[in-house]
Amino acid sequence: MAPTTRLLALALALCGATATSVSAQNVEGDSRLRFGVFLQGYSLPARETVPGGVTGDVGGYGVGASFGYDWSLWNGWIVGLEADGVAIDAGTNIRGSKYNGDYLANVRGRLGYNLDRNWLVYATGGLAVNGIHYRGSTTSTVGNPNAILKESATLPGWTIGTGAEWRYYGSILFGEYLYANYQPFEFTGGFNINRQLDTEAHTFRLGVKWLIGHDYYDDVKYPRR
């Protein structure tokens, strides 16, 4: 079973266990916990600026999970925090060397507005990290003619984006777009060549979340009969 498939199966099992206990919880106040899983398509443009300007794209698909907390404010506004992580497995070749993406993760704030009892639109932004590694050839020797060099890093950066949610009782369907920009990946690569890779990310997500506890619009302003 592929790593992303195992991750999805585990996330769905956790969500099933969570969903069975949601109805028994009663959290006072205008706030709510959210747990979700999602599928992500992403484009991760990469440009090797040192030793020269050559581009590639570490793009593909991934499976992720998120956990967040929202506070209801006034007149339909909410503010919240959310953390998420995505397992990815994609790469690109630049001048015979391969760069692979391993994971993406974010910790973001968000500000949203309830259009009605079911629809929420929001803007979001915060910190981002990009796990990436390089694989290339080192300087060959008589005893080691096929030497290989590996280098990996976790690149910090920032992210902004927007999304929309459609709620029905304790479940949420959502779509989201995020843009992220990361610090350069700098290292000494094969044949003792200094390298620098600049990366950014465009990600599109579709997924489902489960509310845990109190929901202002369902329980207070528009109680369902």
Beta strands, then each sheet from edge to edge (+ up, - down):
strand 1: 31-43
strand 2: 45-50
strand 3: 54-57
strand 4: 60-72
strand 5: 77-94
strand 6: 97-114
strand 7: 119-137
strand 8: 148-168
strand 9: 171-182
strand 10: 185-188
strand 11: 194-212
sheet 1: 3+ 2- 11+ 1- 4+ 5- 6+ 7- 8+ 9-
sheet 2: 3+ 2- 11+ 10-
end
